[in-house]
Amino acid sequence: IVIVSWILGLLIIGINVYYLSTGFVDWLVHNNLPKVGNIFIGIIVFPLMGLYVGAVAYLTMRKDRVVTYVDRAKVEQFENHVQSEKELQ
């Protein structure tokens, strides 16, 4: 299930970035703004799109610092270990 979720997530992100970039470039080429306006809009929007892709990549690849899932078997093993140490004292 985890692998399927990753594949679906990557596909959705890839499709999102593809349509975002092609839609923007298509609009930039076919709008009625002066060329200087298109240049300034491109200078502003393309780095923002790169920032978006970078943020998605960072959030995908970063290590979790907070434990969000605890295996019940490990908790029980730890509790048994603590209990046995208390009995020895």
PDB file of N, CA, C and O in Angstrom:
ATOM      1  N   ILE A   1       0.833  -1.192   0.000  1.00  0.00           N
ATOM      2  CA  ILE A   1       0.000   0.000   0.000  1.00  0.00           C
ATOM      3  C   ILE A   1       0.876   1.254   0.000  1.00  0.00           C
ATOM      4  O   ILE A   1       0.537   2.244  -0.649  1.00  0.00           O
ATOM      5  N   VAL A   2       1.989   1.220   0.715  1.00  0.00           N
ATOM      6  CA  VAL A   2       2.855   2.389   0.796  1.00  0.00           C
ATOM      7  C   VAL A   2       3.452   2.705  -0.571  1.00  0.00           C
ATOM      8  O   VAL A   2       3.497   3.866  -0.977  1.00  0.00           O
ATOM      9  N   ILE A   3       3.907   1.683  -1.276  1.00  0.00           N
ATOM     10  CA  ILE A   3       4.517   1.906  -2.595  1.00  0.00           C
ATOM     11  C   ILE A   3       3.486   2.457  -3.572  1.00  0.00           C
ATOM     12  O   ILE A   3       3.785   3.369  -4.342  1.00  0.00           O
ATOM     13  N   VAL A   4       2.282   1.911  -3.544  1.00  0.00           N
ATOM     14  CA  VAL A   4       1.217   2.403  -4.428  1.00  0.00           C
ATOM     15  C   VAL A   4       0.895   3.858  -4.096  1.00  0.00           C
ATOM     16  O   VAL A   4       0.683   4.665  -5.000  1.00  0.00           O
ATOM     17  N   SER A   5       0.856   4.198  -2.817  1.00  0.00           N
ATOM     18  CA  SER A   5       0.585   5.582  -2.411  1.00  0.00           C
ATOM     19  C   SER A   5       1.676   6.526  -2.898  1.00  0.00           C
ATOM     20  O   SER A   5       1.379   7.624  -3.368  1.00  0.00           O
ATOM     21  N   TRP A   6       2.933   6.112  -2.791  1.00  0.00           N
ATOM     22  CA  TRP A   6       4.035   6.941  -3.284  1.00  0.00           C
ATOM     23  C   TRP A   6       3.943   7.135  -4.789  1.00  0.00           C
ATOM     24  O   TRP A   6       4.128   8.246  -5.287  1.00  0.00           O
ATOM     25  N   ILE A   7       3.660   6.068  -5.508  1.00  0.00           N
ATOM     26  CA  ILE A   7       3.554   6.172  -6.972  1.00  0.00           C
ATOM     27  C   ILE A   7       2.419   7.109  -7.356  1.00  0.00           C
ATOM     28  O   ILE A   7       2.591   7.975  -8.214  1.00  0.00           O
ATOM     29  N   LEU A   8       1.261   6.943  -6.726  1.00  0.00           N
ATOM     30  CA  LEU A   8       0.128   7.823  -7.025  1.00  0.00           C
ATOM     31  C   LEU A   8       0.448   9.275  -6.672  1.00  0.00           C
ATOM     32  O   LEU A   8       0.117  10.185  -7.432  1.00  0.00           O
ATOM     33  N   GLY A   9       1.082   9.492  -5.539  1.00  0.00           N
ATOM     34  CA  GLY A   9       1.448  10.848  -5.140  1.00  0.00           C
ATOM     35  C   GLY A   9       2.417  11.495  -6.114  1.00  0.00           C
ATOM     36  O   GLY A   9       2.256  12.661  -6.473  1.00  0.00           O
ATOM     37  N   LEU A  10       3.427  10.738  -6.543  1.00  0.00           N
ATOM     38  CA  LEU A  10       4.389  11.276  -7.508  1.00  0.00           C
ATOM     39  C   LEU A  10       3.728  11.570  -8.844  1.00  0.00           C
ATOM     40  O   LEU A  10       4.039  12.575  -9.483  1.00  0.00           O
ATOM     41  N   LEU A  11       2.819  10.702  -9.271  1.00  0.00           N
ATOM     42  CA  LEU A  11       2.099  10.957 -10.522  1.00  0.00           C
ATOM     43  C   LEU A  11       1.250  12.220 -10.423  1.00  0.00           C
ATOM     44  O   LEU A  11       1.229  13.033 -11.348  1.00  0.00           O
ATOM     45  N   ILE A  12       0.558  12.382  -9.313  1.00  0.00           N
ATOM     46  CA  ILE A  12      -0.288  13.567  -9.134  1.00  0.00           C
ATOM     47  C   ILE A  12       0.563  14.834  -9.108  1.00  0.00           C
ATOM     48  O   ILE A  12       0.206  15.833  -9.732  1.00  0.00           O
ATOM     49  N   ILE A  13       1.681  14.798  -8.393  1.00  0.00           N
ATOM     50  CA  ILE A  13       2.562  15.965  -8.346  1.00  0.00           C
ATOM     51  C   ILE A  13       3.143  16.250  -9.723  1.00  0.00           C
ATOM     52  O   ILE A  13       3.217  17.408 -10.136  1.00  0.00           O
ATOM     53  N   GLY A  14       3.557  15.207 -10.439  1.00  0.00           N
ATOM     54  CA  GLY A  14       4.109  15.387 -11.780  1.00  0.00           C
ATOM     55  C   GLY A  14       3.105  15.991 -12.740  1.00  0.00           C
ATOM     56  O   GLY A  14       3.436  16.899 -13.503  1.00  0.00           O
ATOM     57  N   ILE A  15       1.874  15.490 -12.704  1.00  0.00           N
ATOM     58  CA  ILE A  15       0.818  16.035 -13.563  1.00  0.00           C
ATOM     59  C   ILE A  15       0.526  17.483 -13.183  1.00  0.00           C
ATOM     60  O   ILE A  15       0.335  18.329 -14.057  1.00  0.00           O
ATOM     61  N   ASN A  16       0.492  17.767 -11.895  1.00  0.00           N
ATOM     62  CA  ASN A  16       0.239  19.126 -11.418  1.00  0.00           C
ATOM     63  C   ASN A  16       1.308  20.088 -11.926  1.00  0.00           C
ATOM     64  O   ASN A  16       0.982  21.157 -12.442  1.00  0.00           O
ATOM     65  N   VAL A  17       2.568  19.722 -11.786  1.00  0.00           N
ATOM     66  CA  VAL A  17       3.663  20.591 -12.231  1.00  0.00           C
ATOM     67  C   VAL A  17       3.632  20.748 -13.745  1.00  0.00           C
ATOM     68  O   VAL A  17       3.863  21.844 -14.256  1.00  0.00           O
ATOM     69  N   TYR A  18       3.349  19.668 -14.468  1.00  0.00           N
ATOM     70  CA  TYR A  18       3.296  19.732 -15.933  1.00  0.00           C
ATOM     71  C   TYR A  18       2.221  20.722 -16.386  1.00  0.00           C
ATOM     72  O   TYR A  18       2.494  21.604 -17.201  1.00  0.00           O
ATOM     73  N   TYR A  19       1.001  20.579 -15.863  1.00  0.00           N
ATOM     74  CA  TYR A  19      -0.078  21.475 -16.288  1.00  0.00           C
ATOM     75  C   TYR A  19       0.130  22.904 -15.790  1.00  0.00           C
ATOM     76  O   TYR A  19      -0.244  23.857 -16.474  1.00  0.00           O
ATOM     77  N   LEU A  20       0.714  23.058 -14.627  1.00  0.00           N
ATOM     78  CA  LEU A  20       1.014  24.399 -14.127  1.00  0.00           C
ATOM     79  C   LEU A  20       2.000  25.107 -15.049  1.00  0.00           C
ATOM     80  O   LEU A  20       1.788  26.259 -15.426  1.00  0.00           O
ATOM     81  N   SER A  21       3.067  24.421 -15.407  1.00  0.00           N
ATOM     82  CA  SER A  21       4.090  25.065 -16.242  1.00  0.00           C
ATOM     83  C   SER A  21       3.623  25.250 -17.681  1.00  0.00           C
ATOM     84  O   SER A  21       3.834  26.318 -18.255  1.00  0.00           O
ATOM     85  N   THR A  22       2.993  24.237 -18.280  1.00  0.00           N
ATOM     86  CA  THR A  22       2.549  24.395 -19.673  1.00  0.00           C
ATOM     87  C   THR A  22       1.416  25.408 -19.781  1.00  0.00           C
ATOM     88  O   THR A  22       1.349  26.159 -20.754  1.00  0.00           O
ATOM     89  N   GLY A  23       0.535  25.436 -18.803  1.00  0.00           N
ATOM     90  CA  GLY A  23      -0.544  26.425 -18.817  1.00  0.00           C
ATOM     91  C   GLY A  23      -0.011  27.840 -18.694  1.00  0.00           C
ATOM     92  O   GLY A  23      -0.487  28.751 -19.373  1.00  0.00           O
ATOM     93  N   PHE A  24       0.978  28.025 -17.827  1.00  0.00           N
ATOM     94  CA  PHE A  24       1.556  29.357 -17.671  1.00  0.00           C
ATOM     95  C   PHE A  24       2.299  29.789 -18.929  1.00  0.00           C
ATOM     96  O   PHE A  24       2.142  30.921 -19.385  1.00  0.00           O
ATOM     97  N   VAL A  25       3.110  28.893 -19.492  1.00  0.00           N
ATOM     98  CA  VAL A  25       3.862  29.244 -20.704  1.00  0.00           C
ATOM     99  C   VAL A  25       2.904  29.529 -21.851  1.00  0.00           C
ATOM    100  O   VAL A  25       3.124  30.468 -22.616  1.00  0.00           O
ATOM    101  N   ASP A  26       1.841  28.734 -21.986  1.00  0.00           N
ATOM    102  CA  ASP A  26       0.850  28.972 -23.041  1.00  0.00           C
ATOM    103  C   ASP A  26       0.194  30.337 -22.862  1.00  0.00           C
ATOM    104  O   ASP A  26       0.028  31.082 -23.828  1.00  0.00           O
ATOM    105  N   TRP A  27      -0.179  30.663 -21.623  1.00  0.00           N
ATOM    106  CA  TRP A  27      -0.778  31.971 -21.364  1.00  0.00           C
ATOM    107  C   TRP A  27       0.224  33.083 -21.644  1.00  0.00           C
ATOM    108  O   TRP A  27      -0.132  34.113 -22.218  1.00  0.00           O
ATOM    109  N   LEU A  28       1.480  32.879 -21.238  1.00  0.00           N
ATOM    110  CA  LEU A  28       2.507  33.898 -21.425  1.00  0.00           C
ATOM    111  C   LEU A  28       2.757  34.176 -22.903  1.00  0.00           C
ATOM    112  O   LEU A  28       3.015  35.318 -23.283  1.00  0.00           O
ATOM    113  N   VAL A  29       2.683  33.154 -23.730  1.00  0.00           N
ATOM    114  CA  VAL A  29       2.931  33.319 -25.164  1.00  0.00           C
ATOM    115  C   VAL A  29       1.745  33.968 -25.867  1.00  0.00           C
ATOM    116  O   VAL A  29       1.926  34.762 -26.790  1.00  0.00           O
ATOM    117  N   HIS A  30       0.525  33.632 -25.432  1.00  0.00           N
ATOM    118  CA  HIS A  30      -0.665  34.062 -26.173  1.00  0.00           C
ATOM    119  C   HIS A  30      -1.434  35.213 -25.532  1.00  0.00           C
ATOM    120  O   HIS A  30      -2.551  35.495 -25.967  1.00  0.00           O
ATOM    121  N   ASN A  31      -0.896  35.886 -24.527  1.00  0.00           N
ATOM    122  CA  ASN A  31      -1.646  36.999 -23.938  1.00  0.00           C
ATOM    123  C   ASN A  31      -1.382  38.287 -24.723  1.00  0.00           C
ATOM    124  O   ASN A  31      -0.551  38.319 -25.631  1.00  0.00           O
ATOM    125  N   ASN A  32      -2.099  39.335 -24.357  1.00  0.00           N
ATOM    126  CA  ASN A  32      -2.001  40.608 -25.077  1.00  0.00           C
ATOM    127  C   ASN A  32      -1.160  41.648 -24.347  1.00  0.00           C
ATOM    128  O   ASN A  32      -1.226  42.832 -24.677  1.00  0.00           O
ATOM    129  N   LEU A  33      -0.379  41.230 -23.370  1.00  0.00           N
ATOM    130  CA  LEU A  33       0.469  42.168 -22.636  1.00  0.00           C
ATOM    131  C   LEU A  33       1.675  42.558 -23.486  1.00  0.00           C
ATOM    132  O   LEU A  33       2.071  41.821 -24.389  1.00  0.00           O
ATOM    133  N   PRO A  34       2.253  43.718 -23.194  1.00  0.00           N
ATOM    134  CA  PRO A  34       3.486  44.088 -23.904  1.00  0.00           C
ATOM    135  C   PRO A  34       4.617  43.116 -23.543  1.00  0.00           C
ATOM    136  O   PRO A  34       4.567  42.437 -22.517  1.00  0.00           O
ATOM    137  N   LYS A  35       5.617  43.066 -24.392  1.00  0.00           N
ATOM    138  CA  LYS A  35       6.729  42.129 -24.202  1.00  0.00           C
ATOM    139  C   LYS A  35       7.439  42.370 -22.869  1.00  0.00           C
ATOM    140  O   LYS A  35       7.870  41.418 -22.218  1.00  0.00           O
ATOM    141  N   VAL A  36       7.564  43.624 -22.463  1.00  0.00           N
ATOM    142  CA  VAL A  36       8.218  43.941 -21.184  1.00  0.00           C
ATOM    143  C   VAL A  36       7.420  43.355 -20.024  1.00  0.00           C
ATOM    144  O   VAL A  36       7.999  42.841 -19.067  1.00  0.00           O
ATOM    145  N   GLY A  37       6.091  43.431 -20.108  1.00  0.00           N
ATOM    146  CA  GLY A  37       5.241  42.844 -19.074  1.00  0.00           C
ATOM    147  C   GLY A  37       5.420  41.340 -18.996  1.00  0.00           C
ATOM    148  O   GLY A  37       5.503  40.771 -17.907  1.00  0.00           O
ATOM    149  N   ASN A  38       5.479  40.694 -20.161  1.00  0.00           N
ATOM    150  CA  ASN A  38       5.695  39.247 -20.180  1.00  0.00           C
ATOM    151  C   ASN A  38       7.039  38.877 -19.558  1.00  0.00           C
ATOM    152  O   ASN A  38       7.148  37.875 -18.850  1.00  0.00           O
ATOM    153  N   ILE A  39       8.049  39.682 -19.823  1.00  0.00           N
ATOM    154  CA  ILE A  39       9.375  39.396 -19.267  1.00  0.00           C
ATOM    155  C   ILE A  39       9.346  39.506 -17.746  1.00  0.00           C
ATOM    156  O   ILE A  39       9.866  38.633 -17.052  1.00  0.00           O
ATOM    157  N   PHE A  40       8.739  40.577 -17.222  1.00  0.00           N
ATOM    158  CA  PHE A  40       8.679  40.739 -15.769  1.00  0.00           C
ATOM    159  C   PHE A  40       7.833  39.653 -15.110  1.00  0.00           C
ATOM    160  O   PHE A  40       8.189  39.148 -14.045  1.00  0.00           O
ATOM    161  N   ILE A  41       6.725  39.297 -15.734  1.00  0.00           N
ATOM    162  CA  ILE A  41       5.896  38.224 -15.181  1.00  0.00           C
ATOM    163  C   ILE A  41       6.665  36.908 -15.187  1.00  0.00           C
ATOM    164  O   ILE A  41       6.609  36.152 -14.218  1.00  0.00           O
ATOM    165  N   GLY A  42       7.379  36.633 -16.269  1.00  0.00           N
ATOM    166  CA  GLY A  42       8.194  35.417 -16.334  1.00  0.00           C
ATOM    167  C   GLY A  42       9.289  35.401 -15.289  1.00  0.00           C
ATOM    168  O   GLY A  42       9.563  34.367 -14.680  1.00  0.00           O
ATOM    169  N   ILE A  43       9.927  36.571 -15.077  1.00  0.00           N
ATOM    170  CA  ILE A  43      10.990  36.663 -14.069  1.00  0.00           C
ATOM    171  C   ILE A  43      10.436  36.396 -12.673  1.00  0.00           C
ATOM    172  O   ILE A  43      11.133  35.829 -11.831  1.00  0.00           O
ATOM    173  N   ILE A  44       9.209  36.791 -12.421  1.00  0.00           N
ATOM    174  CA  ILE A  44       8.604  36.586 -11.101  1.00  0.00           C
ATOM    175  C   ILE A  44       8.063  35.167 -10.946  1.00  0.00           C
ATOM    176  O   ILE A  44       8.286  34.534  -9.914  1.00  0.00           O
ATOM    177  N   VAL A  45       7.357  34.660 -11.952  1.00  0.00           N
ATOM    178  CA  VAL A  45       6.619  33.400 -11.800  1.00  0.00           C
ATOM    179  C   VAL A  45       7.526  32.174 -11.912  1.00  0.00           C
ATOM    180  O   VAL A  45       7.342  31.223 -11.152  1.00  0.00           O
ATOM    181  N   PHE A  46       8.490  32.157 -12.821  1.00  0.00           N
ATOM    182  CA  PHE A  46       9.326  30.964 -12.979  1.00  0.00           C
ATOM    183  C   PHE A  46      10.115  30.614 -11.711  1.00  0.00           C
ATOM    184  O   PHE A  46      10.181  29.435 -11.363  1.00  0.00           O
ATOM    185  N   PRO A  47      10.714  31.581 -11.007  1.00  0.00           N
ATOM    186  CA  PRO A  47      11.349  31.208  -9.731  1.00  0.00           C
ATOM    187  C   PRO A  47      10.345  30.710  -8.690  1.00  0.00           C
ATOM    188  O   PRO A  47      10.670  29.832  -7.891  1.00  0.00           O
ATOM    189  N   LEU A  48       9.132  31.262  -8.694  1.00  0.00           N
ATOM    190  CA  LEU A  48       8.113  30.769  -7.760  1.00  0.00           C
ATOM    191  C   LEU A  48       7.734  29.326  -8.071  1.00  0.00           C
ATOM    192  O   LEU A  48       7.521  28.525  -7.161  1.00  0.00           O
ATOM    193  N   MET A  49       7.651  28.995  -9.358  1.00  0.00           N
ATOM    194  CA  MET A  49       7.366  27.608  -9.729  1.00  0.00           C
ATOM    195  C   MET A  49       8.523  26.699  -9.313  1.00  0.00           C
ATOM    196  O   MET A  49       8.297  25.577  -8.860  1.00  0.00           O
ATOM    197  N   GLY A  50       9.754  27.175  -9.463  1.00  0.00           N
ATOM    198  CA  GLY A  50      10.909  26.403  -9.001  1.00  0.00           C
ATOM    199  C   GLY A  50      10.903  26.224  -7.497  1.00  0.00           C
ATOM    200  O   GLY A  50      11.252  25.158  -6.990  1.00  0.00           O
ATOM    201  N   LEU A  51      10.502  27.279  -6.778  1.00  0.00           N
ATOM    202  CA  LEU A  51      10.381  27.196  -5.327  1.00  0.00           C
ATOM    203  C   LEU A  51       9.324  26.170  -4.927  1.00  0.00           C
ATOM    204  O   LEU A  51       9.514  25.418  -3.971  1.00  0.00           O
ATOM    205  N   TYR A  52       8.210  26.142  -5.658  1.00  0.00           N
ATOM    206  CA  TYR A  52       7.149  25.165  -5.405  1.00  0.00           C
ATOM    207  C   TYR A  52       7.674  23.745  -5.591  1.00  0.00           C
ATOM    208  O   TYR A  52       7.448  22.886  -4.740  1.00  0.00           O
ATOM    209  N   VAL A  53       8.369  23.494  -6.691  1.00  0.00           N
ATOM    210  CA  VAL A  53       8.915  22.157  -6.947  1.00  0.00           C
ATOM    211  C   VAL A  53       9.948  21.802  -5.878  1.00  0.00           C
ATOM    212  O   VAL A  53       9.983  20.666  -5.403  1.00  0.00           O
ATOM    213  N   GLY A  54      10.778  22.755  -5.503  1.00  0.00           N
ATOM    214  CA  GLY A  54      11.757  22.507  -4.450  1.00  0.00           C
ATOM    215  C   GLY A  54      11.114  22.213  -3.105  1.00  0.00           C
ATOM    216  O   GLY A  54      11.577  21.339  -2.372  1.00  0.00           O
ATOM    217  N   ALA A  55      10.049  22.936  -2.774  1.00  0.00           N
ATOM    218  CA  ALA A  55       9.347  22.696  -1.508  1.00  0.00           C
ATOM    219  C   ALA A  55       8.706  21.320  -1.489  1.00  0.00           C
ATOM    220  O   ALA A  55       8.756  20.625  -0.475  1.00  0.00           O
ATOM    221  N   VAL A  56       8.107  20.923  -2.601  1.00  0.00           N
ATOM    222  CA  VAL A  56       7.508  19.586  -2.680  1.00  0.00           C
ATOM    223  C   VAL A  56       8.591  18.522  -2.538  1.00  0.00           C
ATOM    224  O   VAL A  56       8.396  17.532  -1.832  1.00  0.00           O
ATOM    225  N   ALA A  57       9.732  18.716  -3.201  1.00  0.00           N
ATOM    226  CA  ALA A  57      10.831  17.753  -3.094  1.00  0.00           C
ATOM    227  C   ALA A  57      11.361  17.689  -1.663  1.00  0.00           C
ATOM    228  O   ALA A  57      11.644  16.604  -1.154  1.00  0.00           O
ATOM    229  N   TYR A  58      11.495  18.843  -1.013  1.00  0.00           N
ATOM    230  CA  TYR A  58      11.976  18.866   0.370  1.00  0.00           C
ATOM    231  C   TYR A  58      11.011  18.132   1.294  1.00  0.00           C
ATOM    232  O   TYR A  58      11.430  17.302   2.102  1.00  0.00           O
ATOM    233  N   LEU A  59       9.730  18.433   1.176  1.00  0.00           N
ATOM    234  CA  LEU A  59       8.751  17.793   2.050  1.00  0.00           C
ATOM    235  C   LEU A  59       8.646  16.294   1.784  1.00  0.00           C
ATOM    236  O   LEU A  59       8.295  15.524   2.678  1.00  0.00           O
ATOM    237  N   THR A  60       8.947  15.888   0.564  1.00  0.00           N
ATOM    238  CA  THR A  60       8.902  14.467   0.232  1.00  0.00           C
ATOM    239  C   THR A  60      10.103  13.729   0.808  1.00  0.00           C
ATOM    240  O   THR A  60       9.957  12.612   1.303  1.00  0.00           O
ATOM    241  N   MET A  61      11.272  14.327   0.752  1.00  0.00           N
ATOM    242  CA  MET A  61      12.502  13.617   1.096  1.00  0.00           C
ATOM    243  C   MET A  61      13.002  13.844   2.525  1.00  0.00           C
ATOM    244  O   MET A  61      13.939  13.167   2.950  1.00  0.00           O
ATOM    245  N   ARG A  62      12.419  14.759   3.265  1.00  0.00           N
ATOM    246  CA  ARG A  62      12.952  15.059   4.594  1.00  0.00           C
ATOM    247  C   ARG A  62      12.691  13.916   5.568  1.00  0.00           C
ATOM    248  O   ARG A  62      11.762  13.127   5.392  1.00  0.00           O
ATOM    249  N   LYS A  63      13.519  13.846   6.582  1.00  0.00           N
ATOM    250  CA  LYS A  63      13.357  12.847   7.633  1.00  0.00           C
ATOM    251  C   LYS A  63      12.396  13.394   8.684  1.00  0.00           C
ATOM    252  O   LYS A  63      12.446  14.574   9.031  1.00  0.00           O
ATOM    253  N   ASP A  64      11.529  12.530   9.182  1.00  0.00           N
ATOM    254  CA  ASP A  64      10.623  12.929  10.251  1.00  0.00           C
ATOM    255  C   ASP A  64      11.404  13.012  11.555  1.00  0.00           C
ATOM    256  O   ASP A  64      12.155  12.098  11.895  1.00  0.00           O
ATOM    257  N   ARG A  65      11.225  14.100  12.279  1.00  0.00           N
ATOM    258  CA  ARG A  65      11.897  14.259  13.565  1.00  0.00           C
ATOM    259  C   ARG A  65      10.978  13.879  14.726  1.00  0.00           C
ATOM    260  O   ARG A  65      11.450  13.636  15.837  1.00  0.00           O
ATOM    261  N   VAL A  66       9.703  13.829  14.480  1.00  0.00           N
ATOM    262  CA  VAL A  66       8.738  13.467  15.502  1.00  0.00           C
ATOM    263  C   VAL A  66       8.169  12.104  15.137  1.00  0.00           C
ATOM    264  O   VAL A  66       7.809  11.858  13.986  1.00  0.00           O
ATOM    265  N   VAL A  67       8.093  11.225  16.120  1.00  0.00           N
ATOM    266  CA  VAL A  67       7.552   9.896  15.870  1.00  0.00           C
ATOM    267  C   VAL A  67       6.045  10.020  15.705  1.00  0.00           C
ATOM    268  O   VAL A  67       5.343  10.458  16.617  1.00  0.00           O
ATOM    269  N   THR A  68       5.557   9.633  14.536  1.00  0.00           N
ATOM    270  CA  THR A  68       4.123   9.718  14.276  1.00  0.00           C
ATOM    271  C   THR A  68       3.452   8.361  14.347  1.00  0.00           C
ATOM    272  O   THR A  68       2.224   8.269  14.365  1.00  0.00           O
ATOM    273  N   TYR A  69       4.260   7.300  14.389  1.00  0.00           N
ATOM    274  CA  TYR A  69       3.706   5.956  14.480  1.00  0.00           C
ATOM    275  C   TYR A  69       4.592   5.150  15.408  1.00  0.00           C
ATOM    276  O   TYR A  69       5.812   5.123  15.244  1.00  0.00           O
ATOM    277  N   VAL A  70       3.982   4.492  16.381  1.00  0.00           N
ATOM    278  CA  VAL A  70       4.721   3.652  17.311  1.00  0.00           C
ATOM    279  C   VAL A  70       4.195   2.235  17.167  1.00  0.00           C
ATOM    280  O   VAL A  70       2.998   1.982  17.299  1.00  0.00           O
ATOM    281  N   ASP A  71       5.116   1.312  16.893  1.00  0.00           N
ATOM    282  CA  ASP A  71       4.748  -0.092  16.761  1.00  0.00           C
ATOM    283  C   ASP A  71       4.358  -0.632  18.134  1.00  0.00           C
ATOM    284  O   ASP A  71       5.134  -0.536  19.085  1.00  0.00           O
ATOM    285  N   ARG A  72       3.174  -1.192  18.236  1.00  0.00           N
ATOM    286  CA  ARG A  72       2.659  -1.670  19.523  1.00  0.00           C
ATOM    287  C   ARG A  72       3.545  -2.765  20.110  1.00  0.00           C
ATOM    288  O   ARG A  72       3.706  -2.842  21.328  1.00  0.00           O
ATOM    289  N   ALA A  73       4.117  -3.608  19.263  1.00  0.00           N
ATOM    290  CA  ALA A  73       4.988  -4.677  19.755  1.00  0.00           C
ATOM    291  C   ALA A  73       6.227  -4.098  20.434  1.00  0.00           C
ATOM    292  O   ALA A  73       6.672  -4.624  21.454  1.00  0.00           O
ATOM    293  N   LYS A  74       6.783  -3.034  19.888  1.00  0.00           N
ATOM    294  CA  LYS A  74       7.958  -2.411  20.500  1.00  0.00           C
ATOM    295  C   LYS A  74       7.602  -1.755  21.830  1.00  0.00           C
ATOM    296  O   LYS A  74       8.398  -1.782  22.769  1.00  0.00           O
ATOM    297  N   VAL A  75       6.409  -1.167  21.914  1.00  0.00           N
ATOM    298  CA  VAL A  75       5.974  -0.545  23.166  1.00  0.00           C
ATOM    299  C   VAL A  75       5.814  -1.609  24.240  1.00  0.00           C
ATOM    300  O   VAL A  75       6.246  -1.417  25.377  1.00  0.00           O
ATOM    301  N   GLU A  76       5.197  -2.728  23.887  1.00  0.00           N
ATOM    302  CA  GLU A  76       5.012  -3.805  24.864  1.00  0.00           C
ATOM    303  C   GLU A  76       6.352  -4.379  25.302  1.00  0.00           C
ATOM    304  O   GLU A  76       6.543  -4.682  26.480  1.00  0.00           O
ATOM    305  N   GLN A  77       7.280  -4.531  24.364  1.00  0.00           N
ATOM    306  CA  GLN A  77       8.608  -5.035  24.700  1.00  0.00           C
ATOM    307  C   GLN A  77       9.307  -4.072  25.662  1.00  0.00           C
ATOM    308  O   GLN A  77       9.940  -4.514  26.622  1.00  0.00           O
ATOM    309  N   PHE A  78       9.202  -2.775  25.420  1.00  0.00           N
ATOM    310  CA  PHE A  78       9.808  -1.778  26.298  1.00  0.00           C
ATOM    311  C   PHE A  78       9.154  -1.809  27.678  1.00  0.00           C
ATOM    312  O   PHE A  78       9.845  -1.736  28.693  1.00  0.00           O
ATOM    313  N   GLU A  79       7.823  -1.918  27.720  1.00  0.00           N
ATOM    314  CA  GLU A  79       7.121  -1.954  29.002  1.00  0.00           C
ATOM    315  C   GLU A  79       7.517  -3.192  29.800  1.00  0.00           C
ATOM    316  O   GLU A  79       7.697  -3.114  31.015  1.00  0.00           O
ATOM    317  N   ASN A  80       7.652  -4.328  29.129  1.00  0.00           N
ATOM    318  CA  ASN A  80       8.074  -5.551  29.817  1.00  0.00           C
ATOM    319  C   ASN A  80       9.489  -5.404  30.366  1.00  0.00           C
ATOM    320  O   ASN A  80       9.780  -5.874  31.466  1.00  0.00           O
ATOM    321  N   HIS A  81      10.365  -4.756  29.610  1.00  0.00           N
ATOM    322  CA  HIS A  81      11.740  -4.539  30.052  1.00  0.00           C
ATOM    323  C   HIS A  81      11.765  -3.635  31.286  1.00  0.00           C
ATOM    324  O   HIS A  81      12.482  -3.915  32.247  1.00  0.00           O
ATOM    325  N   VAL A  82      10.998  -2.569  31.261  1.00  0.00           N
ATOM    326  CA  VAL A  82      10.936  -1.647  32.401  1.00  0.00           C
ATOM    327  C   VAL A  82      10.349  -2.356  33.612  1.00  0.00           C
ATOM    328  O   VAL A  82      10.828  -2.171  34.731  1.00  0.00           O
ATOM    329  N   GLN A  83       9.319  -3.164  33.398  1.00  0.00           N
ATOM    330  CA  GLN A  83       8.680  -3.886  34.497  1.00  0.00           C
ATOM    331  C   GLN A  83       9.657  -4.874  35.125  1.00  0.00           C
ATOM    332  O   GLN A  83       9.709  -4.997  36.349  1.00  0.00           O
ATOM    333  N   SER A  84      10.429  -5.579  34.303  1.00  0.00           N
ATOM    334  CA  SER A  84      11.384  -6.553  34.844  1.00  0.00           C
ATOM    335  C   SER A  84      12.501  -5.850  35.615  1.00  0.00           C
ATOM    336  O   SER A  84      12.995  -6.388  36.606  1.00  0.00           O
ATOM    337  N   GLU A  85      12.907  -4.656  35.174  1.00  0.00           N
ATOM    338  CA  GLU A  85      13.922  -3.903  35.920  1.00  0.00           C
ATOM    339  C   GLU A  85      13.380  -3.440  37.269  1.00  0.00           C
ATOM    340  O   GLU A  85      14.115  -3.419  38.256  1.00  0.00           O
ATOM    341  N   LYS A  86      12.101  -3.068  37.319  1.00  0.00           N
ATOM    342  CA  LYS A  86      11.505  -2.648  38.593  1.00  0.00           C
ATOM    343  C   LYS A  86      11.433  -3.819  39.559  1.00  0.00           C
ATOM    344  O   LYS A  86      11.638  -3.648  40.761  1.00  0.00           O
ATOM    345  N   GLU A  87      11.142  -5.011  39.039  1.00  0.00           N
ATOM    346  CA  GLU A  87      11.048  -6.191  39.900  1.00  0.00           C
ATOM    347  C   GLU A  87      12.408  -6.573  40.470  1.00  0.00           C
ATOM    348  O   GLU A  87      12.486  -7.102  41.579  1.00  0.00           O
ATOM    349  N   LEU A  88      13.484  -6.311  39.723  1.00  0.00           N
ATOM    350  CA  LEU A  88      14.825  -6.642  40.201  1.00  0.00           C
ATOM    351  C   LEU A  88      15.283  -5.707  41.312  1.00  0.00           C
ATOM    352  O   LEU A  88      16.148  -6.076  42.107  1.00  0.00           O
ATOM    353  N   GLN A  89      14.730  -4.528  41.381  1.00  0.00           N
ATOM    354  CA  GLN A  89      15.155  -3.567  42.410  1.00  0.00           C
ATOM    355  C   GLN A  89      14.475  -3.888  43.669  1.00  0.00           C
ATOM    356  O   GLN A  89      14.683  -3.208  44.674  1.00  0.00           O
TER     357      GLN A  89
END
